[in-house]
Every structure is written in C-alpha cells, then in structure tokens.
C-alpha cells in the first residue's frame, strides 16, 4: 500500500513538473517590435507586431527588416529601400513612391538610417509615414507618452500628447499639444487634451487603437494601443494547463478510490 501511494505521488509530481516545463516553453517569445504606417491620409498599420527576422540578410535586425516584415505580411511588394547619400533610405512605402517619407523609432527621430538596430530585450516601435505636405513637409509628428498599455473597461487613464517642433537650428523639441480630439479606432470621442497636452479618458469595452486629430493642424497621427486586461497566454499554454489539471484530478480520484477499496477489502 505504501509503495502504491509513493508511486502515485511520484506520478503527480512528474505531471506537475512536466506541465510547468511545457508552460515556460510555451510562453517564451522571440524578440519583436511594433510597426505603424501612415500613408499620408490614413493609419494603414497600427501597432503591428513583427518578430525578429533578418529580412534583408545583412546580419542584423534593423528598422529596414521590421518594415520589410510588415509589408511582406500586409502590403506585399509595397516597400523598398536603397542606399543613397543619406544611407539606406526609403524609396517606396505602402506602394507610395513620392519620396516624401519619414520614420521614427520610439517616438524619436532616427539620426542614422534604416540600418538602425532594434532591441532584442525591449519592444521598439517603428513608425514610418508619408508626408501629406510633399513640398514643405509641414506635417507634425505627434505621439502619446505611452505606446501600449493595459486596463479594464471603465478605468480612467491619463495620457499626454506631444508633437515634434523644430527650432531655428532644426533641433527637434517635444511640445504639448492642446485642444486635440481623441479617437478610438478612428471614431471621434468627447475627450480633448488640455493646455498641457493631457487628457483623461475612460477605457472602452475592448482593445482599441487610440489616436488624435486637431483642427487647423496637419498631424502625423499618434498611435497608442489599449489592450483590455484578460487571461493571457498562447493557445498551447492554455491547453497544457487544462490537460495537466484534468490528469492530476484523474490520478487523485484513482488514488482515493483505490485506497477506499483496499480498506473495504
């Protein structure tokens, strides 16, 4: 009897350890980045996740790779880059070949070129865009202070909106954007930024792309992703947990039933 209990105990321990090992393996993710694309009229790609892939074969994971990956998935053959006097540069973005392009990484101007490397430990945000003003390039790049966050429906959340202005020496400066209207999934809301660019919003019932517009000002629109708090994990992880719980329950029931039967006998 003691040997039987010991054997069942070992089985239970093995099942639990095995399930934990598979769980950790299932939740391990490769490095990834987010990509936003604005085509001069609309946000055509918002916080799209791309896994680390050396698309151009240069041995590094760069902004160029992230844009190639995003276009490969969502706008095939819609992106191209070439080496120029300014380094590796965009010549085609979302099928636009106007030459009026810009791109930022983590809401900061990239001071090198498309070969700028991406982090493998944090999740960079790459934002590439077409200027709607193709002569004066007066479109103002704007951004919220958070690119992605979680919460529950009805929660209050304060965001700060800024835009990038340039001084007489063309040095970028972040300036609070007042009087901008907030949009949820391209739908206008009643929320507006104050004189400091701050706005308190009430979180919607589902995950949402948050952006903003301002009358009389041409913005490269800000992009923030709200993820509704929920049970997270890959389908494989969830299946492993369910199967492990069921197996443990079955083994426990067998052990109890066998023990009672032995006592009755």
FENSUL-V897434 format. One record per residue. N is the residue number from 1. RES is the residue in one small letter. SS is DSSP state (H for helix, E for strand, C for the rest). PHI is phi in whole degrees, -180 to 180 (none if undefined). PSI is psi in whole degrees, -180 to 180 (none if undefined). Layout:
N,RES,SS,PHI,PSI / N,RES,SS,PHI,PSI
//
This chain:
1,x,C,none,-45 / 2,x,H,-63,-40 / 3,x,H,-65,-38 / 4,x,H,-64,-45 / 5,x,H,-63,-42 / 6,x,H,-62,-41 / 7,x,H,-65,-44 / 8,x,H,-65,-38 / 9,x,H,-62,-42 / 10,x,H,-64,-38 / 11,x,H,-63,-45 / 12,x,H,-61,-45 / 13,x,H,-62,-43 / 14,x,H,-62,-41 / 15,x,H,-63,-44 / 16,x,H,-66,-45 / 17,x,H,-65,-39 / 18,x,H,-64,-42 / 19,x,H,-67,-38 / 20,x,H,-66,-41 / 21,x,H,-62,-45 / 22,x,H,-66,-37 / 23,x,H,-61,-47 / 24,x,H,-63,-39 / 25,x,H,-65,-38 / 26,x,H,-70,-31 / 27,x,H,-88,-10 / 28,x,C,-70,124 / 29,x,C,-115,147 / 30,x,C,-74,160 / 31,x,C,-58,144 / 32,x,E,-148,164 / 33,x,E,-135,166 / 34,x,E,-108,146 / 35,x,E,-126,132 / 36,x,E,-116,141 / 37,x,E,-135,129 / 38,x,E,-117,125 / 39,x,C,-93,14 / 40,x,C,97,-13 / 41,x,C,-130,-43 / 42,x,C,-136,156 / 43,x,E,-77,107 / 44,x,E,-95,-15 / 45,x,E,-147,126 / 46,x,E,-130,116 / 47,x,E,49,50 / 48,x,E,-84,125 / 49,x,E,-82,129 / 50,x,E,-124,134 / 51,x,E,-79,157 / 52,x,C,-60,118 / 53,x,C,-149,131 / 54,x,C,-85,78 / 55,x,C,-64,-37 / 56,x,C,-94,-1 / 57,x,C,69,26 / 58,x,C,-93,4 / 59,x,C,89,0 / 60,x,C,-133,158 / 61,x,C,-100,114 / 62,x,E,-131,177 / 63,x,H,-57,-41 / 64,x,H,-58,-43 / 65,x,H,-63,-43 / 66,x,H,-63,-42 / 67,x,H,-70,-37 / 68,x,H,-63,-44 / 69,x,H,-62,-45 / 70,x,H,-64,-43 / 71,x,H,-69,-37 / 72,x,H,-58,-37 / 73,x,H,-84,-35 / 74,x,H,-119,-17 / 75,x,C,-154,74 / 76,x,C,-56,132 / 77,x,C,65,17 / 78,x,C,-92,3 / 79,x,C,-132,142 / 80,x,E,-152,150 / 81,x,E,-141,151 / 82,x,E,-141,159 / 83,x,E,-81,133 / 84,x,E,-135,-171 / 85,x,C,-64,-19 / 86,x,C,-100,12 / 87,x,E,94,-162 / 88,x,E,-72,119 / 89,x,E,-127,155 / 90,x,E,-75,132 / 91,x,E,-121,-9 / 92,x,E,-153,125 / 93,x,E,-136,120 / 94,x,C,50,43 / 95,x,C,73,3 / 96,x,E,-87,131 / 97,x,C,-121,30 / 98,x,C,-72,-23 / 99,x,C,87,-2 / 100,x,C,-97,76 / 101,x,E,-122,158 / 102,x,E,-151,164 / 103,x,E,-158,147 / 104,x,E,-127,157 / 105,x,E,-124,124 / 106,x,C,53,42 / 107,x,C,62,27 / 108,x,E,-131,144 / 109,x,E,-61,138 / 110,x,C,-86,120 / 111,x,C,-91,0 / 112,x,C,-109,-110 / 113,x,C,-155,-162 / 114,x,C,-66,-11 / 115,x,C,-84,5 / 116,x,C,-56,127 / 117,x,E,-75,152 / 118,x,C,-104,150 / 119,x,C,-73,145 / 120,x,C,-103,0 / 121,x,C,-116,-23 / 122,x,C,-124,173 / 123,x,C,-108,94 / 124,x,C,-65,153 / 125,x,E,-116,120 / 126,x,E,-104,128 / 127,x,E,-124,113 / 128,x,E,-112,144 / 129,x,E,-150,160 / 130,x,E,-105,129 / 131,x,C,-71,131 / 132,x,C,-75,-32 / 133,x,C,-91,95 / 134,x,C,-84,0 / 135,x,C,-106,-55 / 136,x,C,-93,-10 / 137,x,C,50,46 / 138,x,C,-87,-5 / 139,x,C,-56,133 / 140,x,E,-98,123 / 141,x,E,-71,128 / 142,x,E,-126,156 / 143,x,E,-160,148 / 144,x,E,-86,163 / 145,x,C,-75,-10 / 146,x,C,-130,137 / 147,x,C,-91,-28 / 148,x,E,-153,140 / 149,x,E,-154,165 / 150,x,E,-118,160 / 151,x,E,-179,-179 / 152,x,C,-113,158 / 153,x,C,-54,132 / 154,x,C,89,-12 / 155,x,C,-64,151 / 156,x,E,-94,138 / 157,x,E,-138,130 / 158,x,E,-102,125 / 159,x,E,-118,154 / 160,x,E,-119,129 / 161,x,E,-108,130 / 162,x,E,-127,162 / 163,x,E,-131,161 / 164,x,E,-97,120 / 165,x,E,-114,166 / 166,x,E,-127,138 / 167,x,C,-83,-173 / 168,x,C,-64,-20 / 169,x,C,-100,13 / 170,x,C,64,29 / 171,x,C,-87,130 / 172,x,E,-73,142 / 173,x,E,-136,136 / 174,x,E,-87,124 / 175,x,E,-122,132 / 176,x,E,-58,138 / 177,x,C,-106,107 / 178,x,C,-92,152 / 179,x,C,72,20 / 180,x,C,-91,143 / 181,x,E,-94,134 / 182,x,E,-86,142 / 183,x,E,-121,138 / 184,x,E,-107,118 / 185,x,C,48,48 / 186,x,C,70,10 / 187,x,E,-108,132 / 188,x,E,-66,139 / 189,x,E,-117,179 / 190,x,E,-88,-2 / 191,x,E,-82,134 / 192,x,E,-135,148 / 193,x,C,-76,147 / 194,x,C,-88,-170 / 195,x,C,-65,-18 / 196,x,C,-100,9 / 197,x,C,79,7 / 198,x,E,-92,149 / 199,x,E,-149,134 / 200,x,E,-101,122 / 201,x,E,-114,159 / 202,x,E,-103,125 / 203,x,C,-71,137 / 204,x,C,-76,-177 / 205,x,C,-82,-8 / 206,x,C,-144,164 / 207,x,C,-58,139 / 208,x,E,-145,145 / 209,x,E,-91,124 / 210,x,E,-105,132 / 211,x,E,-140,-169 / 212,x,E,-160,156 / 213,x,E,-138,157 / 214,x,E,-138,129 / 215,x,C,-60,136 / 216,x,C,81,5 / 217,x,E,-138,131 / 218,x,C,-91,111 / 219,x,E,-106,141 / 220,x,E,-81,110 / 221,x,C,-64,143 / 222,x,C,-70,154 / 223,x,C,-135,119 / 224,x,E,-132,138 / 225,x,E,-108,123 / 226,x,E,-96,124 / 227,x,E,-107,121 / 228,x,E,-63,129 / 229,x,C,-63,128 / 230,x,C,-159,175 / 231,x,C,-63,124 / 232,x,C,-107,161 / 233,x,C,134,157 / 234,x,C,-76,158 / 235,x,H,-54,-37 / 236,x,H,-63,-41 / 237,x,H,-64,-45 / 238,x,H,-64,-42 / 239,x,H,-63,-43 / 240,x,H,-61,-43 / 241,x,H,-62,-46 / 242,x,H,-62,-48 / 243,x,H,-62,-42 / 244,x,H,-63,-43 / 245,x,H,-62,-44 / 246,x,H,-63,-45 / 247,x,H,-63,-43 / 248,x,H,-62,-42 / 249,x,H,-63,-42 / 250,x,H,-63,-47 / 251,x,H,-63,-40 / 252,x,H,-62,-45 / 253,x,H,-62,-42 / 254,x,H,-62,-42 / 255,x,H,-64,-44 / 256,x,H,-65,-45 / 257,x,H,-63,-44 / 258,x,H,-64,-40 / 259,x,H,-63,-43 / 260,x,H,-66,-40 / 261,x,H,-64,-40 / 262,x,H,-66,-41 / 263,x,H,-66,-38 / 264,x,H,-67,-34 / 265,x,C,-77,none
//
